[in-house]
Amino acid sequence: MIRTIDLRGTRPNREELLALIPRNSLDVQTASSIAAELISDVCERGVLALQEQAFNLDGVSGHNIRVPQQHIDQAVAELSSQLRSSLEETISRVRLGSQAQVPSQTSTMIAPGATIIQRWQPVERVGLYVPGGKAVYPSSVIMNVVPAQVAGVTSIALASPPQAQYDGRVHPTILAAAGLLGISEVYAMGGAGAVGAFAFGVPDLGLTPVNVVTGPGNIYVAAAKRLVRGTVGIDSEAGPTEILIIADSSANPAFVAADLISQAEHDEMASAVLVTDSEVFAAATAQEISRQAPLTKHAERVETSLNGNQSALVIVDDLNIAVDFSNAYAPEHLEIHTSNAHQLVSSIKNAGAIFVGDFTPVSLGDYSAGSNHVLPTAGQALFSSGLGAYTFLRPQQIVEYTKDALSSVAEGIRSLSDDEDLPAHGDAVDIRFEQEDN
């Protein structure tokens, strides 16, 4: 069901590892032209474009794009007590995890009378995207909204695709999660069009542009976020999910197989990769996958994902090479199942989130760990981080010098400004003392 890549007897360098890494054949760049057309259509035709996209992509028509408050209130009222309790527990845990991500304001005295204050200011308005394709993600509502609230964002808009089975409404559990968090600006729109609507606004819908767009989605959502970056900030290009597991012979093959399957059930394009230094463990995991996969609800989807080029069991000579492989891959989710797991963590440079040990599956992070599950994919973890309160914060420096403090560096400013052939810079300092002399 899943292919094996045998790298034993080799020590690939980083460039060679990048060529060996199993990836989806469809990348964000390929999807960009389609996403660009959808965004452009929304910019030009507003509500009409969103309605047509909903009909063509989601099979709905005649729905409210701006969700009425009564729909949100109804969804909250109809939420089962068990599910409400689970959502509230996740909200509480993610809020605690997010609060740790807000830096404190600091004040630094550079010299007597020379002070720099470092503060962190939230953006004013954000657009949060929650996917609604093959699965329902109320957990993604929480992962998007709570960090924004913790950061101090005052204007929060949420978008999720309209659902044909609910007469074009956003899925009720998503609406309920939004209601529990006090979010009232919700739009039934999806895909690249929704990202474009957030970035550029839709005047005939009363939707004003946002400063930051965040949230996971399919390859077209990821492409759309790349296209609007610069007009707005984004978290990262969180496309089809991926998991990489580093394991040795001490790991439990049933656990590892279950974790690979759990991510494969998201999407046919999901990536599931095991890297191990044990041929015996790789074979045992493959056997467990063959046993467990047919028993899961979305067996066909799982099989497609695990059979794809993006998934593999990789056998290496030692765990050092496994770490090198993982760092080159830069996985969205990294699990470590080894006897020296904590030691190995210190060698990990690139990963969206790291899950250590037998009892820390990615599923925990998807829901109730208190960490955030909106994470960079497709190698974006080489330079991007997961979503957090810091996503919505901007560092600002407040500079204040007294007259004496400025005087102490005036000569240096004069020298530097003249050397850079920007003498007016030096003049702006000198005039403050020349006027006094006159």
N, C-alpha and C positions, 0 to 999 in steps of 0.2 A: 504493500500500500504506500510506502514511503521509500524513496531511493536512499542509497548509501554512498557517501563520498569518503573514500579511503585515502587519507593523507599520510599514512604511516611511511616512514622512511624518508620523509621530506621535512624541511624546516622553511616554509615559505616566508618571504619577506612581506612587508605591508602591501606593496604593489601587487604581488602574486596573490595574496589573500583577497584583495579587493576584486580580482578577476575570478576567484573561486567562489565567492559568496553567492549563495542562492538568493535570487531576487525575482520579483514579478517582472514579466516582460513588458507590461504596460506601466510606464512611469508617468510622473506628474507632467513632464514636458509634453508627452504625447497627448495628454488630455487637455492641454492648455488652450488649443484652438477652439475646442467645443465650449470650454468654460468661458472663453473670451466672448464668444457669440452670445451666450446666455446673459452675461453681464451687460454687454452692450445693448441688448434688447431691453433689459430692465431700465437702463439709463435713458433710452429713447422713448419707451412706451409705457413705463411705469406699471400701473395696476393691470393693464391689458396684457402685458408681457408675462407678469406673474400668474395671471389666470390661465393663459395658454400653456405655460410651462407646467402648471399643476395638472392640466388636462392631459398633456402629452406624456409627462413623466410619472404622475401619480394617479392618473385615471379619475380625477375629480373635477367637478365644475359647480358653479353657483354657490360656493362656500364663502364664509367670511374670512378674508385674509387677516384682518385685525380681529383677534379673538375677543368676543364680548366677555365682560367680567362675569356674567351669569354662567357662562360655560366653565370658567375656572372654579367658581364657587360650587357649581354642581359636581364637578370632578372631585373636589375636596370632600364634599358631603357624602359621596358615594364610595369613597375609598374604604376598603376593608380595614378593620382595626389592626390586623396583623401586618398588613402592608404599610399602613400609616406608622405603626410603631417602628418597623424596619427603616423606613425613610427618615424618621425623626432621629433614630440612633445614628444613621449614617451622617445626617446633617451635623449632629453634635460632634462626631469624631472628626469630620473634615474641617469643621470650624476650629477645633483645637489645633489640628495639624497646620491649618492656614495661618493662625495667629502667630505661630512661631516664625513665619516667613516675613513679618513686617519689621524692618529695622527701626531702631530707635534713632531719634534725632541726636546728632552729636555736634559739639562745638569745639573747634581747635584754635588755640592761640598760636599763631605762626611766630609772632614776636610781640613785645609790649604794644598794645593798642591795635594789633592786627589780628582780626578774628575771621574765621570761616565757619559758618554753620552748614552742616550737611543735613538736609531734610528730604523726606520722601513724600511726594505729592501724588494723590490718585488722579487718574484721568477723569474727565467729567462724565463721559458717556461710553457705554460698551454695548456691543451686539454679540450675543452668545448663541452659538448654533448647537442644536441637539439633533443628531441623526434619527431617522425613523424608517429605515428600510426593512431589512430582514429581521430586525429585533427592535424591542422597545427599550429606551434608555432613560428612565427617570433618574438613574444614578448620574447620568451626564448632566442633567439639570443641576444637581447638587454640586458636582465637580466644577461647573462653570460659575454658578451664581455665588456660592459661599465665599470663594477667594475674592471675588469682586466686592462683595459686601464687606468682608474683613478689611480690604484695602481702603474702603471708604468711598467707593464709587457711588454717586447719588442717582444716576440715570442708567437703568439696566433694561435692555430689550432682549427678548428671547425669540428664537425662530425654530420651528420644527416642521417637517413636511406634513401636509394634510393627508389624512388616511381615508381611503375609499370605504373601508368597512365601518367608519364612523361618520359617514355623510360629509366628508371633507373637513371634519374637525381634526385638530391635533389630538394625538392619542390621549385618552383621559388620564392615564397615570402620569404622563408628562405634565399635563395641565395641573394635576393635583400636586405634584412636586413643586411646580412653580407657585401655586397657591400657598402651600405650606411655608414657602420662603418669602411670601409677600410680593411676588412679581406679578404685576398687572398688565404690562405691555408685552403681549405675546402675539406672534404672527404665524399663521399657517402657511408657511412657504419653505421650500427646501432647495437643496443643491446649490450650484454655483449662482443661481439667480438670487437666492437669499443672501449670500455673501455680498453680491453686488449691491443689493438693496440696502444692506447695512452700511456699506462703504460710501455710497453716493447719495443715499436717501431716495425716497419715493414721495414727492410732494403731494400727489393726488391721494396718497394713503395717510398723509400726516406723519410719515416716517422720516425723521431727521437723521442726517449722517451721524455715525458713531466715531469714536476715536480709536477703538481697538475692537477687532473681531477675534473671537476665540471659539474653540470647540472642535471635536473630531468629525470625521465624515468619510465619504468615499473618495476615490481618486480625483473626481471632478471638484469636490469641495476643497481638497488640498490644492488643486491647480488654481482654483479661484482665489484662495488666500494668497498664493504666490503672486498672482496678478494684481491684487489690490494693495499688496505691501508697498508702503511708501505713501499711499493715500491715507491708509490707516495702519496702525500697528497690528501684528498678529502674534499669537502664541508660538505656534510652529505648524508645519504641514502634517497634521495628524491624519494620515490616510489609513488604508487597510491595516488591521492589527498584525503584530508580529511578536513572537516569543522565541528567545534563545535560551537553552538550558545547558549549563556546564555541569557534568556529572562524572563521578568516578564509580568504581566497583562497589563502594559503600552505599550508593543510592538505592532507592526503592523503585524498580522499573514500573510498577503499577502506578505509583504517584506521578512519575515523570510522564508516562504515557497519557494519564488523565489530564495533566496540565497542557500537554501539546494539543490534545483533542479539544480542551476547553476553549482555546483560542482559535482553533480551526473552525469551530462552529459559528464564529462571527460571520464569516464571508468565504466564498470560494477563493478569494484572492489573499486570504490570511496566510501568514508565513509561520511555520512551526519548524524549529531547528534544534537538534540535540548535538552537542559537541562533547565527546567522551574519549578518554584514553583507554577504554576497555571494550574490546571486541565482544566479549561475552555479555557485557551490560547492554551494548547496542542491540545485540540479537534478542536479549530478553525484553527490551523495550519495544522492539519491532513486533515481537510476539504479543505483548500486552496491547499494543495499538490494534493489531488484527483481532484481538478478543473484544476489546472495549468499544471500538469505533462503530461496529454494526449495531450495538445495543443502544446507542445514543439517539435522541429524537431526530437530530438533523444529520443523520448518517451520510446521506448523499452529499450534503454540503461539505462535511468533514472529509469525506473521501476525495472530493475534488481538490480541496485545499492541500491535503497531505500528498496527493499525487502530483501536484504542480511543481514547476521548477523552483518555486520559492521555498519549498520545504525539503528537509534532508536530515539524515543521521550522518554525522561527520565523525570519523574515527581519526584520532591523532596520536602521536607517540607519547605525549605527556601534557600535563595541565598547563604548563607554560605556553605551549602552542595553542591550547584551548583559549587561554586568556587573550593571546594575540589575535586569534580568530574573532573573538567577541569584540575586542576593541576596534578592529577593522570594520566589523559588521555594524557596531553601534546600535544595538537592538532597542526597540521600544520597551520591552519587558525582558529583564534578565533574571533567571533563577539560577542559584548556585546550590547544587546538591553534592557536596564533597566532604571528606573527612576534615579538611582544613578550610572550611568555607570562609570563616572570618579573616583568615590570613589572605585568602584569594581576593576578598573584597578590596583590599588595599591596592591591588594591582589593576583594578578595573578603572579605566579612564572614561569610557564612552558608553552610556546607557541612559535610557529615559528614567527607569526606576529599577532598583535591585531588590530581589526577594531572596532571603537567605534561609536555608534549612528546609526540612521536610514539612514543616507545618506553617509555611508562609507561601502558599500558592498565589499566582497572579489573581485568581478569583477573589482572594481576600482584598487585594488592592483595588479591584474593580468595584468593590462595594464598601467594605466596612473597616479597612485598615486605618483610615484617617489620612492616608496619602491621597494624591490626586491621580486619576486614571487618564487624564488627557495628556498624552505624551507624544514626543516626536517619533516619527516613523521614517522608513526608507533611508536610513543613514543620517537623518537630521540631528540625531543626538550627538553627532560629532561637533556641533556648534550651537545646538538649541537645548533648552531645558523643558521640563514638563510645566504644565499650567500651575500657577500658584498666585498668592496674593501679590508677589513681586511683579507678575505680568502686568498688573494694572497700576503700578507705581513708577514714578519717574524721579530719579535723584536730582535734587536742585541744590546749588551752592549759594549761600547768602554771604556776601563779602562786605566787611566793614572795616575801614582803616581810619585812625585818627590822623590829624595833621602831622604829628611827630612821626607816626609810623610810615606815612607816605614819604616824608622827607628823608627817612633813612634809606629808601630805595630809589629816590628820584634820580640820582646820578647814574645808577645802573639802568634805569628805564631809558634815560637819555642816550646812553651808549648803545643799547640794543636797538632802539628805534632808528638811530642814525645809521647803524650798520645794516639794517633791513630796508633802508631808504624810505622810511615812514616817519619823517621828522615831526609831523603834526601830532603823532602819539606822544613824543617827548614834550612838545609844546603844551599839550593839554595838562601835563603835570607841572611844568615850569611856571605856567601862568598863575597857578595858585599861590606861588611864593613871590613872584615878581610884583603882583598887585599889592601885596603887603609892603614890599620894599618901597614902592612909590607912595 
